[in-house]
Amino acid sequence: MKIAIIGLGYVGLPLSIQFAQSGVTVLGIDIDARKVKLLNDGQSYIRHIEAAVIAELGQTGKFSASTDFSRVSEAEALMICVPTPLNKNREPDISYVLETGRSIAPHLARGALVVLESTTYPGTTDEELRLVLEEGSGWKAGLDFHLAFSPEREDPGNDKSKVKSVPKVVGGYTPACLERAVQLYGRAVDTIVPVSSCRVAEATKLLENIFRSVNIALVNELKLVYEAMGIDIWEVIEAAKTKPFGFMPFYPGPGLGGHCIPIDPFYLTWKAREYGRNTRFIELAGEINTSMPQHVVQRVADALNSQRKPLNGSRILVLGLAYKPNVDDERESPSYVLMDLLSERGAAVEYYDPYVPTINPTREHPHWAGKKSVTWDKETIESFDLTLIATNHACINYEDLGIWAPLIVDTRNAMAGLKVRSAKVWKA
Ligand SMILES: NC(=O)c1ccc[n+]([C@@H]2O[C@H](COP(=O)([O-])OP(=O)(O)OC[C@H]3O[C@@H](n4cnc5c(N)ncnc54)[C@H](O)[C@@H]3O)[C@@H](O)[C@H]2O)c1
């Protein structure tokens, strides 16, 4: 069997590897020629994906990459894993999905299965994508080709979460489409969860991400309330999570990051308007989560003030640029917002992140592009008035940090359990 996976990023590449390792021949397609070349040279551009795995699958002929969309004609099934961001008005931007649909439609093999994996609002697959595919191919979905939606549940950096072992929700445009999709995923994934339509599958993914966003907002709000009461939210969560039923721990932080949780819920908000419905929980969670960086910056100012220093003119080191621990993905990272707010108030800001040695250009924070991580040594760290822990990478030696840094603001409880003078560490 030969399949094509379109969009070889944080979702498409692990998915390609899992199918190739399951004996399926995978053609990866991406518009980024640099990525295609790296993959065909047996290299990786994602830290937690080993180059050796890609090289081996390349040598056995199970995986190759291309920029040539006409080659989808070789594939029995195609999976679309391209970005679904928000535009500058914070509305869904499904242009990447539709562009991909236009690129593949003229080359579809009769009877092929097309599965959308990108997170999106209910209706994208059976309305917009279907129309683009039908127009471009001159065929009918459900008759001449099959169509399905199956959301990705990738959790980068989580060693326990593997594509094979995470159950896969699948919805088809017709019962026959569903059957084809269930068969396809059954080749590479242990547990398949069929649902009655593409829309149910799309809505399932949104529920999962909205659930996280709302619960993170809840602990972020409680953190502020408990902080005012002199109660440590982290200790509270540790105690609460000993309850064996009806509780699931979520942790506060400096704001939301990554390109799922801060974005996906607003796909539903936008679509809900079409039905005259409001999504108040989503809006409120977004409001609380996006206000967290301001709170953190205020704690930084308070910590410096306790040492008779103003924020203006102080040297601040932001520790961790990636949006979550142990990954190299800094898209939508709250660290950028923290760096912006701190420098707006006159601080001299640097960052340290071993996984992001240089800042890539971003649409929202172009002014930081090209900035380099400082080095990790005593002389450098002690030269900062304050270190702000934004991401708790496991590879960082927090004991050294506790000795070297004059003052620390910790948004991740990374300094818990270490012997450091209590006046030195401020939780935020
Ligand atoms: N990153 C995650 O942890 C995660 C988890 C679950 C779901 N998702 C969802 O999966 C989708 C993809 O996310 P990602 O993190 O893999 O994105 P990504 O940016 O890492 O990768 C997307 C890839 O698609 C390519 N691309 C863009 N337009 C293309 C086109 N027209 N044709 C072919 N290739 C194109 C890009 O070059 C890039 O390599 C999004 O909808 C996202 O919300 C992501």
The ligand as an ORCA input file, in Angstrom:
! r2SCAN-3c Opt
* xyz 0 1
  N       1.767     20.537     16.648
  C       0.915     19.830     17.363
  O       1.235     19.391     18.461
  C      -0.492     19.525     16.849
  C      -1.261     18.594     17.554
  C      -2.529     18.261     17.084
  C      -3.013     18.882     15.940
  N      -2.272     19.805     15.264
  C      -2.839     20.386     14.054
  O      -2.217     19.776     12.929
  C      -2.079     20.711     11.863
  C      -0.630     20.831     11.440
  O       0.120     21.303     12.542
  P       1.698     21.163     12.642
  O       2.069     21.497     14.050
  O       2.151     19.873     12.064
  O       2.139     22.349     11.661
  P       3.603     22.625     11.093
  O       3.668     24.077     10.792
  O       4.634     22.006     11.987
  O       3.631     21.802      9.726
  C       2.828     22.096      8.636
  C       3.605     21.729      7.373
  O       2.745     21.963      6.268
  C       3.490     22.530      5.219
  N       2.571     23.221      4.335
  C       1.980     24.422      4.474
  N       1.158     24.680      3.453
  C       1.234     23.593      2.636
  C       0.615     23.260      1.418
  N      -0.252     24.100      0.819
  N       0.921     22.082      0.855
  C       1.785     21.246      1.446
  N       2.406     21.495      2.608
  C       2.134     22.669      3.197
  C       4.494     23.421      5.911
  O       5.615     23.676      5.102
  C       4.849     22.564      7.145
  O       5.940     21.705      6.888
  C      -2.696     21.994     12.370
  O      -4.041     22.024     12.024
  C      -2.589     21.849     13.884
  O      -3.560     22.615     14.550
  C      -1.001     20.128     15.695
*
